[in-house]
Amino acid sequence: MGDHPTKAFSQKPNSSISIGFQLLKEGKIDAFASTGNTGAMLVGSMYTVRAIQGIIRPCITSILPKENGSVGLILDVGSNADCKPDVLYQFGILGSLLAENVYGIKKPKVGLLNIGEEPEKGNLVTQAAYSLMKDSKDFNFIGNIEGRDIFSESVDVIVCDGFTGNVVLKEAEAIYSLIKKRGLSDAYFDRFNYENYGGTPILGINSTVMIGHGISNDIAIKNMILLTKDVVEAGLVQKIKQAFL
């Protein structure tokens, strides 16, 4: 975990991550899932199976539980700290395809995370991204959403840069930890436990690669394997390729 991602991948050909990617590249496996170094998994993806043609920046996502029992998605959550408007637009496409094909959300509502609902709110990047998204035929854009809307049923896919998304993700994890430390039990907040979801696909690459939490236990790894199966059987990679033809 302490190795530099690029060096770890290129200088350790016998590591489990290097071997897994080689098998994936050769077509000997349909998917590769790991709870190893996230950076190495991202580097390995770009070195071997590479990004789908037309994808500017592959990304990763996270699940957001809703009170009605459904789930939403947020992307990016850490792989792209800085994003240009066209990258955020592509995240809207990728998140929408994942939500519909893997999580069964019909015509998912896509929102841009901002500091206000008005089109003119936000920094230069979100303002420009809004202008690109507002007339989109590629996904169902509902406009800007604020932090208070993250867990609401009004939005299914939340688009943001990886810096912001990672802060949101870690804050949700912190809330769950605080509730557990106080010995509280709540059916809704119990769904914040990462073990329930296992991992996340890297969206925008030419094969199925799944990243799990570095502290995953047996339950989390089981759920990562099950999610990997769902992603493969949904044909998500092929559907993303089709969308970017």
Rosetta blueprint (number, residue, H / E / L):
1 M L
2 G L
3 D L
4 H L
5 P H
6 T H
7 K H
8 A H
9 F H
10 S H
11 Q H
12 K L
13 P L
14 N L
15 S L
16 S H
17 I H
18 S H
19 I H
20 G H
21 F H
22 Q H
23 L H
24 L H
25 K H
26 E L
27 G L
28 K L
29 I L
30 D L
31 A E
32 F E
33 A E
34 S E
35 T L
36 G L
37 N L
38 T H
39 G H
40 A H
41 M H
42 L H
43 V H
44 G H
45 S H
46 M H
47 Y H
48 T L
49 V L
50 R L
51 A E
52 I L
53 Q L
54 G L
55 I L
56 I L
57 R L
58 P L
59 C E
60 I L
61 T E
62 S E
63 I E
64 L E
65 P E
66 K L
67 E L
68 N L
69 G L
70 S L
71 V E
72 G E
73 L E
74 I E
75 L E
76 D L
77 V L
78 G L
79 S L
80 N L
81 A L
82 D L
83 C L
84 K L
85 P H
86 D H
87 V H
88 L H
89 Y H
90 Q H
91 F H
92 G H
93 I H
94 L H
95 G H
96 S H
97 L H
98 L H
99 A H
100 E H
101 N H
102 V L
103 Y L
104 G L
105 I L
106 K L
107 K L
108 P L
109 K E
110 V E
111 G E
112 L E
113 L E
114 N L
115 I L
116 G L
117 E L
118 E L
119 P L
120 E L
121 K L
122 G L
123 N L
124 L H
125 V H
126 T H
127 Q H
128 A H
129 A H
130 Y H
131 S H
132 L H
133 M H
134 K L
135 D L
136 S L
137 K L
138 D L
139 F L
140 N E
141 F E
142 I E
143 G E
144 N E
145 I E
146 E L
147 G H
148 R H
149 D H
150 I L
151 F L
152 S L
153 E L
154 S L
155 V L
156 D L
157 V E
158 I E
159 V E
160 C L
161 D L
162 G H
163 F H
164 T H
165 G H
166 N H
167 V H
168 V H
169 L H
170 K H
171 E H
172 A H
173 E H
174 A H
175 I H
176 Y H
177 S H
178 L H
179 I H
180 K H
181 K H
182 R L
183 G L
184 L L
185 S L
186 D L
187 A L
188 Y L
189 F H
190 D H
191 R H
192 F H
193 N L
194 Y H
195 E H
196 N H
197 Y L
198 G L
199 G E
200 T E
201 P E
202 I L
203 L E
204 G L
205 I E
206 N L
207 S L
208 T E
209 V E
210 M E
211 I E
212 G E
213 H L
214 G L
215 I L
216 S L
217 N L
218 D H
219 I H
220 A H
221 I H
222 K H
223 N H
224 M H
225 I H
226 L H
227 L H
228 T H
229 K H
230 D H
231 V H
232 V H
233 E H
234 A L
235 G L
236 L H
237 V H
238 Q H
239 K H
240 I H
241 K H
242 Q H
243 A H
244 F L
245 L L
